[in-house]
């Protein structure tokens, strides 16, 4: 394996762990973050200066404005032949815009949907990428370092935007799966005859058709708080759930389960919903997302 250099912008919950995993694989990572305590360099300009051409710079900052301003700045700092990877949760339509903006300066662009949450450092990150094959190839050693061991967990999904589109659909499916577990859990909790709901969930972890990592996380959450009494039934939604439903409308594809799960989260904000305690618990388990405790 030839080791490569990577510039990584954004060293938060995901980015910080990704830097560590890539370094463990023998690559050099120069990280930049606005927080000087975690940053390896003082500025984006210094980051670019320390990398040898052709450079690969991976952006892990919040979608929308923050990503746009970093892409704009990199467009001015980088040289033809360099490549930018957007590993945040950007909307796929933004990817097309960013690729065009950078291509005008001879800079390649790859969008990478990254799944793995707070567990990625240990287990690896599932990666869905979009872009031209030549640009993807330049980043491949980093993708190989980040992905889980084995045959799965990486896909070149297609053209620019395809990676984030695939990740968006992944998150839509995740919404619907979580909702199904949550509804089943509430019904089990409601009836008198079932006296140990936690054990029912635990029993499903082997041999059933609904076993999954989300189910394992549900069991984790119930292990910590058997009836989720400590949580308020309130769940946020990230942009991807909404974007998935919007894309379904644009393409006339029926998505009743995913759409209903998004709307259920909206409903959760109106009063204390038992199902949403499970959704909140699951989001906290896999992504370290904040939960609202009962005051």
Backbone as CSV, one residue per row, in Angstrom:
resi,resn,N_x,N_y,N_z,CA_x,CA_y,CA_z,C_x,C_y,C_z
1,UNK,0.845,-1.200,0.000,0.000,0.000,0.000,0.879,1.248,0.000
2,UNK,0.599,2.154,-0.929,1.329,3.417,-0.873,0.559,4.351,0.033
3,UNK,1.287,4.988,0.940,0.583,5.890,1.847,0.405,7.220,1.149
4,UNK,-0.704,7.885,1.452,-0.974,9.164,0.814,-1.232,10.241,1.849
5,UNK,-1.274,11.470,1.359,-1.570,12.621,2.212,-3.009,13.043,1.999
6,UNK,-3.643,13.462,3.083,-5.016,13.954,2.971,-5.160,15.201,3.830
7,UNK,-5.823,16.205,3.291,-6.246,17.339,4.102,-7.674,17.075,4.553
8,UNK,-7.954,17.265,5.838,-9.300,16.997,6.358,-9.803,18.238,7.085
9,UNK,-10.930,18.765,6.617,-11.478,20.002,7.181,-12.736,19.671,7.974
10,UNK,-12.712,19.963,9.275,-13.848,19.655,10.141,-13.539,18.433,10.977
11,UNK,-13.209,18.649,12.258,-12.764,17.546,13.122,-13.723,17.376,14.293
12,UNK,-15.011,17.390,13.977,-16.034,17.188,15.005,-16.179,15.721,15.352
13,UNK,-17.411,15.333,15.761,-17.671,13.948,16.187,-17.232,12.938,15.133
14,UNK,-17.594,13.194,13.871,-17.242,12.259,12.798,-15.812,12.510,12.317
15,UNK,-15.507,13.757,11.978,-14.220,14.079,11.373,-13.027,13.700,12.235
16,UNK,-13.131,13.944,13.525,-12.029,13.618,14.439,-11.714,12.133,14.452
17,UNK,-12.757,11.308,14.498,-12.563,9.854,14.480,-12.071,9.364,13.127
18,UNK,-12.543,10.013,12.064,-12.085,9.626,10.725,-10.590,9.904,10.571
19,UNK,-10.134,11.054,11.064,-8.702,11.376,11.018,-7.902,10.249,11.680
20,UNK,-8.386,9.799,12.848,-7.688,8.754,13.602,-7.662,7.434,12.814
21,UNK,-8.794,7.054,12.219,-8.862,5.778,11.492,-7.955,5.800,10.253
22,UNK,-7.930,6.936,9.552,-7.080,7.041,8.355,-5.601,6.987,8.745
23,UNK,-5.260,7.644,9.853,-3.857,7.605,10.327,-3.455,6.188,10.722
24,UNK,-4.371,5.473,11.366,-4.059,4.093,11.780,-3.756,3.203,10.579
25,UNK,-4.311,3.591,9.412,-4.070,2.805,8.190,-2.751,3.194,7.520
26,UNK,-2.026,4.132,8.130,-0.696,4.467,7.618,-0.627,5.689,6.714
27,UNK,-1.711,6.444,6.615,-1.703,7.650,5.785,-1.425,8.890,6.633
28,UNK,-1.019,9.952,5.973,-0.774,11.233,6.645,-2.038,12.081,6.539
29,UNK,-2.532,12.553,7.653,-3.703,13.436,7.632,-3.329,14.760,8.278
30,UNK,-3.561,15.842,7.547,-3.410,17.180,8.115,-4.817,17.723,8.299
31,UNK,-5.204,17.930,9.559,-6.576,18.325,9.864,-6.688,19.800,10.186
32,UNK,-7.783,20.406,9.715,-8.069,21.797,10.087,-9.453,21.882,10.706
33,UNK,-9.544,22.566,11.824,-10.833,22.831,12.466,-10.780,24.240,13.048
34,UNK,-11.933,24.875,13.142,-11.960,26.225,13.730,-11.555,26.195,15.198
35,UNK,-11.706,25.009,15.826,-11.271,24.852,17.218,-9.771,24.539,17.225
36,UNK,-8.931,25.508,17.687,-7.475,25.298,17.614,-6.982,24.123,18.454
37,UNK,-7.772,23.696,19.448,-7.342,22.577,20.307,-7.244,21.265,19.545
38,UNK,-8.052,21.100,18.495,-8.005,19.836,17.741,-7.330,19.983,16.378
39,UNK,-7.090,21.222,15.961,-6.580,21.481,14.612,-5.071,21.232,14.517
40,UNK,-4.628,20.727,13.351,-3.192,20.535,13.112,-2.550,21.797,12.516
41,UNK,-3.368,22.630,11.904,-2.866,23.862,11.264,-3.758,25.032,11.665
42,UNK,-3.278,26.244,11.407,-3.997,27.427,11.865,-5.018,27.944,10.852
43,UNK,-4.917,27.505,9.590,-5.816,28.039,8.562,-5.937,27.073,7.398
44,UNK,-6.941,27.319,6.537,-7.086,26.517,5.315,-5.882,26.722,4.401
45,UNK,-5.404,27.970,4.350,-4.248,28.265,3.504,-3.030,27.438,3.935
46,UNK,-2.829,27.336,5.251,-1.696,26.553,5.761,-1.879,25.067,5.455
47,UNK,-3.132,24.597,5.536,-3.436,23.196,5.217,-3.022,22.885,3.779
48,UNK,-3.464,23.735,2.851,-3.178,23.515,1.430,-1.674,23.591,1.161
49,UNK,-1.019,24.528,1.831,0.426,24.726,1.677,1.216,23.481,2.103
50,UNK,0.721,22.794,3.143,1.460,21.632,3.685,1.261,20.362,2.861
51,UNK,0.265,20.349,1.983,0.012,19.160,1.161,0.804,19.247,-0.139
52,UNK,1.322,18.082,-0.566,2.021,18.047,-1.862,0.992,17.826,-2.966
53,UNK,1.209,18.491,-4.108,0.303,18.303,-5.248,0.559,16.942,-5.896
54,UNK,-0.432,16.321,-6.538,-1.849,16.717,-6.544,-2.496,16.432,-5.180
55,UNK,-3.217,17.401,-4.678,-3.772,17.308,-3.322,-5.169,16.682,-3.314
56,UNK,-5.472,16.032,-2.195,-6.852,15.588,-1.927,-7.282,16.226,-0.610
57,UNK,-8.382,16.978,-0.652,-8.892,17.645,0.546,-10.320,17.190,0.798
58,UNK,-10.558,16.658,1.997,-11.864,16.101,2.387,-12.550,17.098,3.326
59,UNK,-13.770,17.470,2.990,-14.530,18.461,3.762,-15.593,17.748,4.603
60,UNK,-15.566,17.963,5.926,-16.542,17.354,6.848,-17.156,18.455,7.710
61,UNK,-17.876,19.369,7.080,-18.514,20.453,7.836,-20.012,20.423,7.576
62,UNK,-20.823,21.122,8.366,-22.278,21.073,8.165,-22.694,21.455,6.738
63,UNK,-23.779,20.840,6.282,-24.287,21.078,4.931,-24.762,22.516,4.778
64,UNK,-24.873,22.948,3.525,-25.407,24.280,3.240,-24.313,25.337,3.245
65,UNK,-24.568,26.447,3.952,-23.652,27.592,3.976,-22.220,27.245,4.352
66,UNK,-22.002,26.508,5.466,-20.618,26.186,5.864,-19.853,25.422,4.777
67,UNK,-20.509,24.432,4.151,-19.847,23.671,3.092,-19.560,24.578,1.897
68,UNK,-20.545,25.397,1.524,-20.379,26.302,0.378,-19.175,27.219,0.579
69,UNK,-19.033,27.809,1.773,-17.939,28.765,1.984,-16.581,28.063,1.952
70,UNK,-16.517,26.812,2.453,-15.249,26.065,2.398,-14.901,25.714,0.948
71,UNK,-15.913,25.294,0.171,-15.675,24.965,-1.242,-15.202,26.208,-2.010
72,UNK,-15.840,27.339,-1.741,-15.427,28.597,-2.397,-13.968,28.912,-2.085
73,UNK,-13.621,28.795,-0.788,-12.257,29.118,-0.364,-11.249,28.144,-0.979
74,UNK,-11.604,26.858,-1.014,-10.701,25.863,-1.607,-10.531,26.109,-3.103
75,UNK,-11.590,26.567,-3.755,-11.508,26.884,-5.178,-10.432,27.912,-5.454
76,UNK,-10.239,28.841,-4.530,-9.206,29.880,-4.690,-7.817,29.373,-4.298
77,UNK,-7.755,28.422,-3.351,-6.461,27.976,-2.814,-5.835,26.815,-3.590
78,UNK,-6.674,25.937,-4.140,-6.156,24.706,-4.759,-5.717,24.957,-6.207
79,UNK,-5.079,23.945,-6.788,-4.549,24.044,-8.159,-5.218,23.008,-9.053
80,UNK,-5.141,23.210,-10.370,-5.657,22.186,-11.290,-5.029,20.829,-10.978
81,UNK,-5.838,19.769,-11.029,-5.347,18.427,-10.714,-5.621,18.000,-9.283
82,UNK,-5.968,18.966,-8.421,-6.345,18.632,-7.041,-7.787,18.100,-7.015
83,UNK,-8.163,17.479,-5.893,-9.505,16.902,-5.763,-10.104,17.273,-4.413
84,UNK,-11.378,17.644,-4.433,-12.122,17.946,-3.205,-13.163,16.848,-2.992
85,UNK,-13.254,16.360,-1.757,-14.288,15.388,-1.380,-15.215,16.061,-0.376
86,UNK,-16.521,16.027,-0.632,-17.481,16.512,0.364,-18.088,15.298,1.056
87,UNK,-17.676,15.074,2.319,-18.157,13.925,3.084,-19.250,14.292,4.069
88,UNK,-19.726,15.537,4.022,-20.815,15.950,4.906,-22.160,15.460,4.382
89,UNK,-23.232,15.942,4.978,-24.568,15.509,4.551,-25.205,16.511,3.587
90,UNK,-24.434,16.918,2.580,-24.949,17.897,1.623,-26.065,17.304,0.775
91,UNK,-26.927,18.191,0.285,-27.964,17.769,-0.649,-27.315,17.519,-2.007
92,UNK,-27.761,16.482,-2.717,-27.090,16.093,-3.967,-27.109,17.206,-5.009
93,UNK,-28.108,18.069,-4.981,-28.166,19.175,-5.947,-27.030,20.171,-5.696
94,UNK,-26.600,20.315,-4.429,-25.442,21.166,-4.117,-24.164,20.585,-4.725
95,UNK,-24.073,19.240,-4.729,-22.882,18.588,-5.281,-22.672,18.976,-6.734
96,UNK,-23.771,18.975,-7.499,-23.663,19.294,-8.923,-23.118,20.710,-9.100
97,UNK,-23.592,21.625,-8.251,-23.151,23.020,-8.302,-21.662,23.133,-7.932
98,UNK,-21.273,22.428,-6.859,-19.883,22.496,-6.398,-18.925,21.873,-7.423
99,UNK,-19.340,20.771,-8.042,-18.492,20.104,-9.042,-18.239,21.030,-10.224
100,UNK,-19.300,21.723,-10.631,-19.195,22.638,-11.773,-18.265,23.813,-11.442
101,UNK,-18.464,24.371,-10.251,-17.656,25.504,-9.781,-16.166,25.132,-9.763
102,UNK,-15.852,23.931,-9.258,-14.456,23.507,-9.136,-13.887,23.058,-10.487
103,UNK,-14.730,22.424,-11.309,-14.265,21.941,-12.620,-13.771,23.105,-13.475
104,UNK,-14.411,24.270,-13.318,-14.001,25.465,-14.067,-12.557,25.841,-13.736
105,UNK,-12.066,25.372,-12.573,-10.680,25.668,-12.167,-9.778,24.444,-12.284
106,UNK,-10.298,23.397,-12.926,-9.492,22.188,-13.131,-9.390,21.300,-11.904
107,UNK,-10.297,21.527,-10.932,-10.261,20.765,-9.675,-11.365,19.707,-9.690
108,UNK,-11.006,18.468,-9.327,-11.978,17.379,-9.303,-12.875,17.444,-8.076
109,UNK,-14.040,16.784,-8.148,-14.976,16.793,-7.012,-15.614,15.414,-6.861
110,UNK,-15.639,14.934,-5.621,-16.284,13.659,-5.294,-17.197,13.898,-4.101
111,UNK,-18.444,13.410,-4.181,-19.325,13.497,-3.007,-19.368,12.128,-2.336
112,UNK,-19.276,12.146,-1.010,-19.224,10.887,-0.254,-20.260,10.921,0.862
113,UNK,-21.249,10.060,0.762,-22.162,9.837,1.877,-21.458,8.924,2.854
114,UNK,-21.407,9.327,4.116,-20.656,8.566,5.125,-21.617,8.135,6.228
115,UNK,-21.689,6.830,6.481,-22.527,6.317,7.562,-21.638,5.578,8.543
116,UNK,-21.922,5.704,9.816,-21.093,5.014,10.812,-21.188,5.669,12.169
117,UNK,-21.580,6.943,12.173,-21.833,7.630,13.431,-20.669,7.519,14.399
118,UNK,-21.003,7.402,15.675,-19.975,7.384,16.715,-19.240,6.037,16.780
119,UNK,-19.715,5.045,16.007,-19.104,3.711,16.041,-18.090,3.511,14.911
120,UNK,-17.974,4.497,14.022,-17.168,4.315,12.815,-15.692,4.077,13.053
121,UNK,-15.127,4.701,14.087,-13.688,4.542,14.346,-13.345,3.067,14.524
122,UNK,-14.176,2.371,15.285,-13.934,0.954,15.561,-14.413,0.054,14.424
123,UNK,-15.639,0.301,13.940,-16.279,-0.628,12.997,-16.033,-0.289,11.536
124,UNK,-15.570,0.923,11.271,-15.442,1.372,9.882,-16.664,2.169,9.467
125,UNK,-16.512,2.909,8.377,-17.594,3.756,7.865,-18.087,3.203,6.533
126,UNK,-19.392,3.109,6.378,-19.955,2.746,5.081,-19.922,3.991,4.204
127,UNK,-19.431,3.829,2.980,-19.202,4.960,2.088,-19.948,4.786,0.779
128,UNK,-20.680,5.820,0.389,-21.381,5.855,-0.891,-20.845,7.067,-1.626
129,UNK,-20.175,6.877,-2.773,-19.533,8.023,-3.417,-20.039,8.235,-4.835
130,UNK,-19.988,9.501,-5.246,-20.367,9.884,-6.599,-19.267,10.725,-7.215
131,UNK,-19.114,10.627,-8.548,-18.097,11.427,-9.233,-17.477,10.641,-10.373
132,UNK,-16.572,11.300,-11.100,-15.875,10.645,-12.211,-14.892,9.613,-11.664
133,UNK,-14.737,8.515,-12.408,-13.871,7.414,-11.967,-12.447,7.894,-11.666
134,UNK,-11.923,8.838,-12.474,-10.533,9.300,-12.268,-10.400,10.036,-10.937
135,UNK,-11.418,10.781,-10.553,-11.356,11.505,-9.284,-11.524,10.554,-8.102
136,UNK,-12.443,9.604,-8.246,-12.658,8.612,-7.183,-11.363,7.821,-6.947
137,UNK,-10.681,7.480,-8.035,-9.447,6.681,-7.934,-8.380,7.390,-7.089
138,UNK,-8.330,8.713,-7.183,-7.330,9.474,-6.410,-7.572,9.382,-4.907
139,UNK,-8.829,9.169,-4.535,-9.194,9.139,-3.107,-9.298,7.704,-2.589
140,UNK,-9.212,6.722,-3.509,-9.496,5.327,-3.145,-8.720,4.808,-1.924
141,UNK,-7.408,5.131,-1.782,-6.707,4.633,-0.584,-7.351,5.103,0.725
142,UNK,-7.918,6.315,0.714,-8.593,6.832,1.917,-9.921,6.114,2.121
143,UNK,-10.650,5.893,1.024,-11.906,5.131,1.133,-11.622,3.742,1.712
144,UNK,-10.533,3.122,1.225,-10.187,1.778,1.708,-9.836,1.784,3.193
145,UNK,-9.214,2.877,3.651,-8.852,2.992,5.070,-10.087,3.181,5.953
146,UNK,-11.072,3.890,5.419,-12.257,4.216,6.229,-13.284,3.093,6.260
147,UNK,-13.422,2.355,5.170,-14.503,1.367,5.074,-14.292,0.211,6.059
148,UNK,-15.369,-0.508,6.385,-15.218,-1.676,7.260,-14.370,-2.766,6.589
149,UNK,-13.852,-3.693,7.405,-13.141,-4.851,6.853,-14.104,-5.642,5.973
150,UNK,-13.555,-6.360,4.975,-14.408,-7.255,4.185,-14.830,-6.654,2.855
151,UNK,-15.808,-7.314,2.241,-16.179,-6.996,0.857,-17.156,-5.836,0.735
152,UNK,-17.821,-5.473,1.819,-18.916,-4.511,1.697,-18.595,-3.192,2.391
153,UNK,-19.451,-2.222,2.173,-19.293,-0.955,2.880,-18.740,0.166,2.020
154,UNK,-18.457,-0.133,0.729,-18.042,0.934,-0.181,-18.737,0.748,-1.516
155,UNK,-19.257,1.851,-2.078,-19.819,1.775,-3.430,-19.548,3.079,-4.172
156,UNK,-19.093,2.947,-5.412,-19.081,4.101,-6.320,-20.454,4.090,-6.982
157,UNK,-21.352,4.924,-6.466,-22.781,4.821,-6.809,-23.114,5.400,-8.174
158,UNK,-22.236,6.261,-8.709,-22.541,6.852,-10.009,-21.944,8.235,-10.143
159,UNK,-22.656,9.081,-10.882,-22.165,10.418,-11.200,-22.144,11.317,-9.968
160,UNK,-21.614,12.524,-10.118,-21.609,13.503,-9.025,-23.023,13.644,-8.462
161,UNK,-23.136,13.579,-7.142,-24.434,13.664,-6.473,-24.986,12.303,-6.086
162,UNK,-24.515,11.248,-6.767,-25.064,9.901,-6.518,-24.735,9.404,-5.116
163,UNK,-23.561,9.786,-4.604,-23.178,9.337,-3.264,-24.106,9.904,-2.207
164,UNK,-24.320,11.213,-2.256,-25.217,11.840,-1.279,-26.671,11.439,-1.503
165,UNK,-27.055,11.178,-2.757,-28.423,10.713,-3.019,-28.630,9.339,-2.376
166,UNK,-27.628,8.450,-2.542,-27.725,7.103,-1.951,-27.778,7.187,-0.428
167,UNK,-26.960,8.068,0.155,-26.953,8.229,1.614,-28.297,8.787,2.098
168,UNK,-28.877,9.690,1.324,-30.173,10.263,1.666,-31.252,9.171,1.710
169,UNK,-31.242,8.305,0.698,-32.219,7.211,0.669,-31.956,6.250,1.833
170,UNK,-30.679,5.972,2.112,-30.301,5.147,3.275,-30.929,5.719,4.550
171,UNK,-30.819,7.038,4.721,-31.377,7.652,5.926,-32.900,7.611,5.940
172,UNK,-33.521,7.711,4.771,-34.971,7.578,4.692,-35.415,6.191,5.136
173,UNK,-34.694,5.167,4.674,-34.997,3.779,5.084,-34.809,3.626,6.589
174,UNK,-33.758,4.236,7.087,-33.480,4.198,8.534,-34.650,4.802,9.332
175,UNK,-35.200,5.919,8.842,-36.364,6.536,9.504,-37.498,5.520,9.635
176,UNK,-37.799,4.835,8.510,-38.937,3.916,8.491,-38.688,2.690,9.375
177,UNK,-37.458,2.176,9.375,-37.131,1.027,10.232,-37.257,1.400,11.707
178,UNK,-36.716,2.573,12.069,-36.805,3.016,13.461,-38.258,3.179,13.878
179,UNK,-39.069,3.733,12.968,-40.482,3.951,13.276,-41.195,2.622,13.524
180,UNK,-40.873,1.612,12.717,-41.510,0.303,12.888,-41.148,-0.316,14.239
181,UNK,-39.865,-0.246,14.615,-39.471,-0.750,15.936,-40.183,0.020,17.041
182,UNK,-40.270,1.335,16.865,-40.870,2.179,17.899,-42.354,1.882,18.079
183,UNK,-43.064,1.686,16.965,-44.497,1.386,17.057,-44.723,0.029,17.716
184,UNK,-43.907,-0.958,17.324,-44.038,-2.282,17.941,-43.764,-2.238,19.430
185,UNK,-42.736,-1.465,19.786,-42.373,-1.333,21.205,-43.507,-0.693,22.003
186,UNK,-44.112,0.359,21.465,-45.197,1.018,22.205,-46.377,0.065,22.420
187,UNK,-46.699,-0.734,21.390,-47.825,-1.667,21.519,-47.512,-2.746,22.560
188,UNK,-46.300,-3.263,22.564,-45.903,-4.254,23.566,-45.988,-3.685,24.984
189,UNK,-45.534,-2.430,25.138,-45.558,-1.780,26.457,-47.004,-1.559,26.943
190,UNK,-47.912,-1.420,25.991,-49.286,-1.031,26.332,-50.095,-2.182,26.935
191,UNK,-49.847,-3.413,26.476,-50.722,-4.527,26.897,-50.274,-5.111,28.235
192,UNK,-51.237,-5.641,28.984,-50.946,-6.215,30.300,-50.243,-7.564,30.202
193,UNK,-50.534,-8.325,29.138,-50.048,-9.705,29.095,-48.531,-9.794,28.910
194,UNK,-47.931,-8.832,28.230,-46.481,-8.877,28.021,-45.812,-8.198,29.212
195,UNK,-45.089,-8.992,30.001,-44.537,-8.438,31.243,-43.064,-8.037,31.110
196,UNK,-42.397,-8.444,30.014,-40.988,-8.085,29.869,-40.672,-7.711,28.425
197,UNK,-40.989,-6.489,28.102,-40.824,-6.012,26.730,-39.352,-6.030,26.319
198,UNK,-38.488,-5.647,27.246,-37.062,-5.615,26.928,-36.564,-6.994,26.489
199,UNK,-37.019,-8.036,27.178,-36.592,-9.397,26.819,-37.171,-9.832,25.470
200,UNK,-38.365,-9.348,25.139,-38.938,-9.653,23.820,-38.027,-9.078,22.738
201,UNK,-37.654,-7.808,22.897,-36.750,-7.185,21.928,-35.425,-7.942,21.862
202,UNK,-34.923,-8.340,23.028,-33.644,-9.066,23.071,-33.756,-10.408,22.345
203,UNK,-34.890,-11.051,22.489,-35.072,-12.378,21.869,-35.055,-12.299,20.344
204,UNK,-35.398,-11.142,19.815,-35.437,-10.970,18.362,-34.049,-10.843,17.742
205,UNK,-32.998,-10.719,18.573,-31.662,-10.460,18.029,-31.055,-11.651,17.296
206,UNK,-31.578,-12.845,17.519,-31.076,-14.019,16.798,-32.226,-14.743,16.130
207,UNK,-32.022,-15.131,14.868,-32.954,-16.030,14.195,-34.191,-15.383,13.592
208,UNK,-34.446,-14.119,13.877,-35.657,-13.505,13.323,-35.326,-12.734,12.048
209,UNK,-36.367,-12.469,11.230,-36.139,-11.723,9.989,-36.003,-10.230,10.240
210,UNK,-36.291,-9.766,11.458,-36.169,-8.330,11.726,-34.916,-7.990,12.531
211,UNK,-33.999,-8.954,12.655,-32.776,-8.616,13.384,-31.971,-7.622,12.564
212,UNK,-31.331,-6.688,13.245,-30.543,-5.654,12.571,-29.715,-4.931,13.619
213,UNK,-28.804,-4.089,13.147,-27.996,-3.290,14.064,-28.887,-2.311,14.827
214,UNK,-29.901,-1.769,14.171,-30.829,-0.874,14.871,-31.543,-1.606,16.004
215,UNK,-31.898,-2.864,15.771,-32.529,-3.653,16.841,-31.550,-3.827,18.004
216,UNK,-30.285,-4.120,17.689,-29.265,-4.249,18.742,-29.162,-2.954,19.554
217,UNK,-29.227,-1.827,18.857,-29.140,-0.530,19.540,-30.377,-0.277,20.399
218,UNK,-31.535,-0.734,19.924,-32.758,-0.598,20.720,-32.609,-1.379,22.027
219,UNK,-32.042,-2.586,21.925,-31.807,-3.404,23.116,-30.810,-2.704,24.053
220,UNK,-29.762,-2.103,23.474,-28.818,-1.309,24.278,-29.544,-0.231,25.065
221,UNK,-30.393,0.518,24.345,-31.097,1.641,24.968,-32.016,1.156,26.086
222,UNK,-32.703,0.041,25.843,-33.607,-0.511,26.866,-32.819,-1.079,28.038
223,UNK,-31.586,-1.532,27.768,-30.718,-2.003,28.845,-30.342,-0.872,29.790
224,UNK,-30.203,0.328,29.221,-29.818,1.484,30.035,-31.012,2.104,30.758
225,UNK,-32.212,1.940,30.191,-33.407,2.615,30.725,-34.611,1.789,30.270
226,UNK,-35.027,0.807,31.092,-35.922,-0.262,30.624,-37.185,0.227,29.932
227,UNK,-37.822,1.260,30.469,-39.063,1.745,29.853,-38.878,3.120,29.203
228,UNK,-37.620,3.518,29.024,-37.277,4.828,28.456,-37.959,5.962,29.223
229,UNK,-38.093,5.761,30.522,-38.763,6.754,31.370,-37.994,8.075,31.435
230,UNK,-36.669,7.994,31.201,-35.857,9.193,31.376,-35.932,10.130,30.173
231,UNK,-36.501,9.640,29.072,-36.505,10.426,27.845,-37.843,11.117,27.618
232,UNK,-37.760,12.267,26.939,-38.970,12.917,26.469,-39.218,12.422,25.051
233,UNK,-40.479,12.196,24.690,-40.808,11.674,23.362,-40.763,12.752,22.309
234,UNK,-39.550,13.193,21.991,-39.367,14.278,21.036,-38.206,13.901,20.129
235,UNK,-38.411,13.849,18.814,-37.315,13.497,17.906,-37.156,14.545,16.820
236,UNK,-35.912,14.993,16.649,-35.590,15.907,15.556,-35.559,15.127,14.243
237,UNK,-35.512,15.850,13.135,-35.228,15.187,11.863,-34.098,15.953,11.194
238,UNK,-33.193,15.196,10.549,-32.132,15.851,9.784,-32.683,16.114,8.386
239,UNK,-31.990,16.895,7.612,-32.481,17.249,6.279,-32.779,16.062,5.386
240,UNK,-32.015,14.964,5.543,-32.140,13.872,4.570,-33.526,13.265,4.500
241,UNK,-34.206,13.153,5.650,-35.552,12.587,5.626,-36.493,13.427,4.774
242,UNK,-36.417,14.732,4.949,-37.262,15.642,4.155,-36.883,15.576,2.682
243,UNK,-35.550,15.558,2.408,-35.109,15.532,1.011,-35.550,14.249,0.315
244,UNK,-35.555,13.129,1.057,-35.979,11.855,0.464,-37.426,11.946,0.011
245,UNK,-38.277,12.503,0.882,-39.704,12.640,0.553,-39.881,13.610,-0.621
246,UNK,-39.109,14.704,-0.642,-39.193,15.656,-1.759,-38.772,14.995,-3.075
247,UNK,-37.704,14.181,-3.022,-37.244,13.487,-4.228,-38.297,12.493,-4.709
248,UNK,-38.985,11.848,-3.761,-40.047,10.908,-4.127,-41.171,11.639,-4.871
249,UNK,-41.514,12.811,-4.374,-42.562,13.608,-5.027,-42.103,14.018,-6.426
250,UNK,-40.853,14.508,-6.536,-40.330,14.942,-7.837,-40.318,13.815,-8.857
251,UNK,-40.097,12.576,-8.386,-39.980,11.438,-9.299,-41.217,10.550,-9.319
252,UNK,-42.298,10.986,-8.642,-43.553,10.229,-8.587,-43.341,8.782,-8.131
253,UNK,-42.506,8.629,-7.095,-42.270,7.296,-6.517,-42.982,7.236,-5.164
254,UNK,-43.895,6.258,-4.958,-44.623,6.199,-3.683,-43.707,5.763,-2.539
255,UNK,-43.653,6.569,-1.474,-42.833,6.261,-0.302,-43.683,6.358,0.960
256,UNK,-44.751,5.561,1.073,-45.657,5.756,2.211,-45.012,5.527,3.576
257,UNK,-44.155,4.501,3.716,-43.595,4.201,5.047,-42.598,5.278,5.471
258,UNK,-41.719,5.671,4.545,-40.708,6.685,4.873,-41.375,8.026,5.154
259,UNK,-42.365,8.378,4.328,-43.076,9.651,4.524,-43.793,9.665,5.865
260,UNK,-44.449,8.560,6.186,-45.180,8.485,7.463,-44.224,8.610,8.647
261,UNK,-43.020,8.037,8.504,-42.077,8.097,9.627,-41.568,9.518,9.841
262,UNK,-41.423,10.271,8.745,-41.026,11.675,8.874,-42.142,12.472,9.554
263,UNK,-43.380,12.245,9.103,-44.517,12.968,9.682,-44.713,12.603,11.152
264,UNK,-44.397,11.353,11.510,-44.519,10.940,12.912,-43.572,11.757,13.783
265,UNK,-42.390,12.083,13.247,-41.466,12.909,14.023,-42.021,14.311,14.205
266,UNK,-42.667,14.844,13.150,-43.288,16.158,13.302,-44.334,16.097,14.419
267,UNK,-45.128,15.022,14.410,-46.180,14.863,15.423,-45.582,14.803,16.825
268,UNK,-44.364,14.253,16.927,-43.732,14.076,18.240,-43.494,15.396,18.942
269,UNK,-43.440,16.470,18.159,-43.103,17.756,18.769,-44.312,18.412,19.398
270,UNK,-45.477,17.798,19.202,-46.695,18.417,19.726,-46.969,18.023,21.171
271,UNK,-46.659,16.790,21.515,-46.782,16.382,22.916,-45.870,15.191,23.167
272,UNK,-45.899,14.625,24.347,-44.945,13.582,24.722,-45.372,12.245,24.118
273,UNK,-44.648,11.788,23.109,-45.035,10.577,22.388,-44.187,9.392,22.837
274,UNK,-44.820,8.291,23.284,-44.031,7.120,23.693,-43.129,6.588,22.575
275,UNK,-43.661,6.504,21.325,-42.839,5.986,20.226,-41.577,6.815,20.057
276,UNK,-41.710,8.113,20.216,-40.573,8.992,19.953,-39.475,8.862,21.003
277,UNK,-39.830,8.305,22.172,-38.774,8.014,23.155,-37.814,6.985,22.565
278,UNK,-38.370,5.976,21.883,-37.524,4.952,21.264,-36.725,5.541,20.106
279,UNK,-37.349,6.391,19.276,-36.627,7.025,18.168,-35.479,7.876,18.723
280,UNK,-35.779,8.661,19.776,-34.748,9.512,20.381,-33.619,8.648,20.941
281,UNK,-33.983,7.531,21.591,-32.975,6.627,22.171,-32.092,6.035,21.078
282,UNK,-32.704,5.617,19.954,-31.932,5.031,18.855,-31.000,6.058,18.219
283,UNK,-31.491,7.280,18.005,-30.645,8.307,17.397,-29.437,8.585,18.293
284,UNK,-29.669,8.562,19.609,-28.568,8.784,20.539,-27.587,7.618,20.504
285,UNK,-28.105,6.394,20.376,-27.244,5.213,20.370,-26.312,5.189,19.167
286,UNK,-26.851,5.447,17.937,-25.978,5.268,16.773,-25.224,6.520,16.393
287,UNK,-25.783,7.690,16.690,-25.133,8.903,16.207,-24.673,9.852,17.288
288,UNK,-24.923,9.490,18.546,-24.585,10.411,19.623,-25.418,11.676,19.583
289,UNK,-26.607,11.584,18.890,-27.477,12.755,18.805,-28.029,13.088,20.196
290,UNK,-28.208,14.366,20.450,-28.684,14.799,21.749,-30.095,14.269,22.010
291,UNK,-30.354,13.885,23.259,-31.712,13.524,23.653,-32.202,14.572,24.637
292,UNK,-33.508,14.728,24.696,-34.091,15.655,25.657,-34.584,14.841,26.833
293,UNK,-34.041,15.113,28.023,-34.500,14.344,29.177,-35.677,15.059,29.821
294,UNK,-36.449,14.255,30.539,-37.599,14.841,31.243,-37.081,15.711,32.368
295,UNK,-37.559,16.926,32.396,-37.118,17.803,33.494,-38.105,17.699,34.627
